[in-house]
Amino acid sequence: MITADITAFPLSSYLKEQTTSTHESLDRRIMALAPFSNRERFACFLRMQLRLHYATAPLYQNPALQAMLPGLAERNRLDAVQLDCADFNLSEQQQEEDRLAGTSIKPTNTQEAIGWLYTHEGSTLGAAFLLKYAKDQLGLSESFGARHLAGHTEGRGLHWRQFKQALDNLDLTPEARTEAVEGARAAFAFVRASVEELMADNQPAAAV
């Protein structure tokens, strides 16, 4: 049900308020599956990331979304994830499975796509901690195996604040905001399902 004050908060704040519990639950689940315990476990985590990046890559190239969110195209990190997969010698079959899983996901409208992008871009802040674990525990780096976790050259914080400001500049109706929340929740649900399939089920993954 849409409340009267749904537009009283900046869009980024509203999306955060509506998804925080889901986000925190997902983070706990991922860390409980020990993605940094060895490189084989990290490869499973990497495949999950590959699926997410395939799912969102078309959104970064969408002209309508680019017009709404300046600088959107340069935020796409699919190439970095693919290079990381090559570092880990993930098989063509595994990568094709992940491509098909990711590209099968399509937000139903622009508003839901905005929610997907909020979820994905928000993950860049937490990636700072993940990169530290990858370096300290697995010997990975921004140039080997963990490229997609690297921060922007301008800094993670600034890059995220710029994206949030672009979101908050959007003049969305209450209905459109609700759809954006649905998109954000769908993105979290997709990642959770990928985590359960690729990490919890201990699917085979190549180890470097």
Disulfide bonds with the S-S distance in Angstrom:
none
